[in-house]
């Protein structure tokens, strides 16, 4: 056998071996974990560089609606303070951590788990294992709502790591220098865990942001009746833009000029629903969608707003 022919044969054997290894890895890790493995070995976070280095991100207060597909995760950054609301599904915990690393964040001053749905807290365990957390807030659900395995595992992690954990209190204020965060939560007995979503409002000078979790129209109506101070310039629409949330009455009550929908590309639920988009258009509310625009950053100096979007290929 000639030297060149022998080299070609060796090359073919190497390629065949690589293919076999890839097939075995795929069968072991599965589709979702395979995607996660690829993401976790990706050097750095170049896909976020445009928004992380944007003018919007450089302002005193910047809110980062992280693209975690059909889920929720929002970073609130004010001066040296960092607040995280939710962390997407379990497959996206590393996405959130990667984003935080890209912002040079080593500590979270406050973490809010709006409610125990997997698309909101699934990635939280990974986050807590990699980023220090000073205080963790979650809703106290009644005993008639059974804990999920995801929720139980997360509670165990909180205890093991001795993270300062508290149940959300209605209309409780948290001060971060001259920025204020207020939590709102239903005061009535509910059967749906979405209705126990911790709603948060952030105010800084003349700017304001409202984050609705998966709170539905029943909660919106309760809050309106209670005359809570929910007026905000930027509304994180409830339940990924589902028609079960963001009623016209609620939009008129909040009076936002900007809205953000966190949802996945071609998601099975059809979020955001046309009924909600129609309301946005009716009241001339500019809206952003993570399924179309990727991660969205809205920054403010306390007066004007600046926006940046990651964009999707």
WOPE-V546453 format. One record per residue. RES is the residue in three letters. PHI is phi in whole degrees, -180 to 180 (999 if undefined). OMEGA is omega in radians with two decimals (NA if undefined). NEAR is the number of other ideal C-beta (glycine too) atoms within 12 Angstrom. Layout:
RES:PHI:OMEGA:NEAR ; RES:PHI:OMEGA:NEAR
This chain:
UNK:999:-3.12:9 ; UNK:-70:-3.10:8 ; UNK:-63:-3.11:9 ; UNK:-66:-3.13:10 ; UNK:-63:-3.14:11 ; UNK:-67:3.12:12 ; UNK:-64:3.12:13 ; UNK:-62:-3.14:14 ; UNK:-65:3.11:15 ; UNK:-64:3.12:15 ; UNK:-63:3.13:14 ; UNK:-64:3.13:14 ; UNK:-66:3.13:14 ; UNK:-65:3.13:14 ; UNK:-62:3.12:14 ; UNK:-61:3.14:14 ; UNK:-64:3.13:14 ; UNK:-64:3.13:14 ; UNK:-60:3.13:14 ; UNK:-61:3.14:14 ; UNK:-61:3.13:14 ; UNK:-62:3.13:17 ; UNK:-64:3.13:14 ; UNK:-64:3.12:13 ; UNK:-61:3.14:18 ; UNK:-62:-3.13:18 ; UNK:-68:-3.13:13 ; UNK:-78:-3.02:13 ; UNK:-83:-3.10:18 ; UNK:83:-3.05:13 ; UNK:-62:-3.06:14 ; UNK:-68:-3.13:18 ; UNK:-69:3.07:18 ; UNK:-62:3.09:20 ; UNK:-62:3.14:20 ; UNK:-66:3.14:26 ; UNK:-62:3.14:19 ; UNK:-63:-3.13:19 ; UNK:-63:-3.05:26 ; UNK:-71:3.13:22 ; UNK:-98:3.12:13 ; UNK:-73:-3.09:18 ; UNK:-72:3.07:12 ; UNK:71:3.14:14 ; UNK:-133:-3.11:28 ; UNK:-62:-3.12:14 ; UNK:-68:-3.13:23 ; UNK:-104:-2.99:32 ; UNK:-58:-3.09:20 ; UNK:-65:-3.13:23 ; UNK:-86:-3.12:38 ; UNK:-70:3.13:32 ; UNK:-104:-3.09:20 ; UNK:-76:3.09:25 ; UNK:-63:3.14:20 ; UNK:-60:-3.11:33 ; UNK:-73:-3.09:34 ; UNK:-89:-3.09:20 ; UNK:-74:-3.13:29 ; UNK:-51:3.12:29 ; UNK:-120:3.06:42 ; UNK:-131:3.12:42 ; UNK:-116:-3.05:49 ; UNK:-112:3.10:46 ; UNK:-89:-2.98:49 ; UNK:-74:3.13:45 ; UNK:-75:3.07:40 ; UNK:-120:-3.11:47 ; UNK:57:-3.07:33 ; UNK:-82:-3.12:33 ; UNK:-172:-3.12:41 ; UNK:-131:2.96:52 ; UNK:-163:-3.08:48 ; UNK:-133:3.07:45 ; UNK:-103:3.05:50 ; UNK:-111:-3.10:47 ; UNK:-121:3.12:39 ; UNK:-130:-3.08:34 ; UNK:52:3.14:19 ; UNK:-98:-3.13:17 ; UNK:-96:3.12:29 ; UNK:-133:-3.12:34 ; UNK:-127:3.12:40 ; UNK:-119:3.04:50 ; UNK:-112:3.12:49 ; UNK:66:-3.05:46 ; UNK:-146:3.07:47 ; UNK:67:3.12:47 ; UNK:-74:-3.10:33 ; UNK:-59:-3.14:30 ; UNK:-69:-3.05:31 ; UNK:-115:3.06:40 ; UNK:-60:3.14:39 ; UNK:-70:3.07:36 ; UNK:-65:3.13:39 ; UNK:-65:3.13:49 ; UNK:-62:3.12:35 ; UNK:-60:3.13:37 ; UNK:-66:3.12:43 ; UNK:-63:3.09:37 ; UNK:-61:3.13:23 ; UNK:-65:3.08:29 ; UNK:-98:-3.13:33 ; UNK:59:3.14:16 ; UNK:-94:3.13:31 ; UNK:-108:-3.11:16 ; UNK:-144:3.04:23 ; UNK:-106:-3.13:35 ; UNK:-73:3.14:31 ; UNK:-151:3.04:37 ; UNK:-124:3.10:48 ; UNK:-116:3.00:46 ; UNK:-98:-2.98:53 ; UNK:-61:3.11:45 ; UNK:-168:-2.94:42 ; UNK:-84:3.03:34 ; UNK:-71:-3.07:37 ; UNK:-62:-3.12:31 ; UNK:-79:3.08:39 ; UNK:-115:-3.08:50 ; UNK:-118:-3.12:50 ; UNK:-57:-3.12:37 ; UNK:-90:-3.04:41 ; UNK:-67:3.14:50 ; UNK:-59:3.13:37 ; UNK:-61:3.14:32 ; UNK:-62:-3.09:45 ; UNK:-67:3.11:36 ; UNK:-79:-3.06:23 ; UNK:-119:-3.13:28 ; UNK:-127:3.14:34 ; UNK:-65:-3.14:24 ; UNK:-124:-3.14:34 ; UNK:-81:-3.08:25 ; UNK:-147:-3.08:29 ; UNK:-126:-3.13:37 ; UNK:-118:3.09:40 ; UNK:-146:3.13:36 ; UNK:-78:3.04:41 ; UNK:-96:-3.11:26 ; UNK:-89:3.13:31 ; UNK:-70:-3.07:18 ; UNK:-65:-3.13:8 ; UNK:-74:3.06:12 ; UNK:-101:-3.04:21 ; UNK:-69:3.10:13 ; UNK:-70:3.06:20 ; UNK:-83:3.11:21 ; UNK:-62:3.12:16 ; UNK:-60:-3.13:28 ; UNK:-66:-3.13:28 ; UNK:-62:3.12:16 ; UNK:-63:-3.11:23 ; UNK:-67:3.11:38 ; UNK:-61:3.10:27 ; UNK:-63:3.12:18 ; UNK:-63:3.13:27 ; UNK:-61:-3.13:28 ; UNK:-71:-3.12:15 ; UNK:-61:-3.11:14 ; UNK:-87:3.10:23 ; UNK:53:3.13:13 ; UNK:-83:3.12:30 ; UNK:-59:-3.02:17 ; UNK:-118:3.11:28 ; UNK:-143:3.06:22 ; UNK:-82:-3.13:20 ; UNK:-62:3.11:36 ; UNK:-116:-3.10:19 ; UNK:-65:3.10:24 ; UNK:61:3.07:24 ; UNK:-87:-3.09:23 ; UNK:-106:3.07:18 ; UNK:-123:-3.09:30 ; UNK:-103:3.06:17 ; UNK:-127:-2.98:26 ; UNK:56:-3.11:17 ; UNK:-99:2.95:18 ; UNK:-108:-3.12:34 ; UNK:-124:3.04:27 ; UNK:-118:-3.14:39 ; UNK:-119:3.10:32 ; UNK:-100:3.07:35 ; UNK:-131:3.11:38 ; UNK:-154:-3.10:35 ; UNK:-57:3.08:37 ; UNK:-110:-3.14:20 ; UNK:-116:3.10:18 ; UNK:-72:-3.11:16 ; UNK:-128:3.13:24 ; UNK:-103:-3.07:16 ; UNK:-106:-3.10:27 ; UNK:-64:3.08:34 ; UNK:-60:-3.10:35 ; UNK:-74:3.06:37 ; UNK:-99:3.14:39 ; UNK:-55:3.05:45 ; UNK:-79:3.10:46 ; UNK:-92:-3.11:48 ; UNK:-129:3.05:44 ; UNK:-122:3.12:37 ; UNK:-114:3.10:44 ; UNK:-128:3.09:30 ; UNK:-148:-3.06:34 ; UNK:52:-3.11:21 ; UNK:-99:-3.11:16 ; UNK:-106:-3.11:35 ; UNK:-156:-3.13:35 ; UNK:-132:3.11:45 ; UNK:-126:-3.09:44 ; UNK:-122:-2.93:44 ; UNK:-100:-3.08:51 ; UNK:57:3.07:47 ; UNK:-111:-3.14:44 ; UNK:-59:-3.08:47 ; UNK:-99:-3.07:33 ; UNK:-62:3.11:28 ; UNK:-61:3.13:27 ; UNK:-71:3.09:41 ; UNK:-57:-3.14:38 ; UNK:-64:3.11:21 ; UNK:-61:-3.10:29 ; UNK:-68:3.10:37 ; UNK:-64:-3.14:23 ; UNK:-61:-3.14:17 ; UNK:-79:3.12:20 ; UNK:60:3.08:12 ; UNK:-68:3.12:28 ; UNK:-80:-3.09:21 ; UNK:-116:3.14:37 ; UNK:-60:-3.08:25 ; UNK:-152:3.12:39 ; UNK:-75:-3.09:33 ; UNK:-121:-3.11:42 ; UNK:-112:2.94:46 ; UNK:-83:-3.01:50 ; UNK:-59:-3.12:48 ; UNK:-68:2.98:45 ; UNK:54:3.01:42 ; UNK:62:-3.13:44 ; UNK:92:3.10:40 ; UNK:-67:3.10:31 ; UNK:-71:3.06:24 ; UNK:-76:3.13:29 ; UNK:-130:3.03:41 ; UNK:57:3.09:43 ; UNK:-69:3.13:30 ; UNK:-63:3.12:23 ; UNK:-61:-3.13:19 ; UNK:-70:3.11:37 ; UNK:-61:3.11:36 ; UNK:-65:-3.14:19 ; UNK:-74:-3.12:26 ; UNK:-76:3.13:39 ; UNK:60:3.13:22 ; UNK:-76:3.00:36 ; UNK:-107:3.12:27 ; UNK:-135:3.05:34 ; UNK:-137:3.14:41 ; UNK:-129:3.07:46 ; UNK:-114:3.08:40 ; UNK:-101:-3.06:50 ; UNK:-156:-3.08:40 ; UNK:-94:3.13:30 ; UNK:-62:3.11:19 ; UNK:50:-3.11:12 ; UNK:-65:-3.03:24 ; UNK:-66:-3.11:12 ; UNK:-92:-3.13:21 ; UNK:75:3.11:21 ; UNK:-76:-0.12:36 ; UNK:-78:-3.09:37 ; UNK:-76:-3.10:25 ; UNK:-60:-3.14:14 ; UNK:-59:-3.13:23 ; UNK:-75:3.12:36 ; UNK:-63:3.10:27 ; UNK:-62:3.10:18 ; UNK:-65:3.12:29 ; UNK:-59:-3.13:30 ; UNK:-67:-3.12:17 ; UNK:-61:-3.11:13 ; UNK:-102:3.05:25 ; UNK:55:3.13:14 ; UNK:-97:3.12:29 ; UNK:-72:-3.13:24 ; UNK:-128:3.11:37 ; UNK:-120:-3.13:39 ; UNK:-132:3.14:32 ; UNK:-69:3.11:42 ; UNK:-70:3.12:32 ; UNK:-96:-2.94:26 ; UNK:-115:-3.13:28 ; UNK:68:-3.14:31 ; UNK:-62:-3.11:47 ; UNK:-116:3.08:44 ; UNK:-120:3.07:43 ; UNK:-122:-3.13:45 ; UNK:-114:3.12:36 ; UNK:-150:3.02:36 ; UNK:-95:-3.10:19 ; UNK:100:-3.13:24 ; UNK:-133:-3.13:16 ; UNK:-91:3.13:19 ; UNK:-113:3.13:34 ; UNK:-130:-3.06:27 ; UNK:-126:3.06:30 ; UNK:-147:3.11:30 ; UNK:-128:-3.11:29 ; UNK:-69:-3.06:34 ; UNK:80:3.14:21 ; UNK:-129:-3.14:18 ; UNK:-73:NA:8
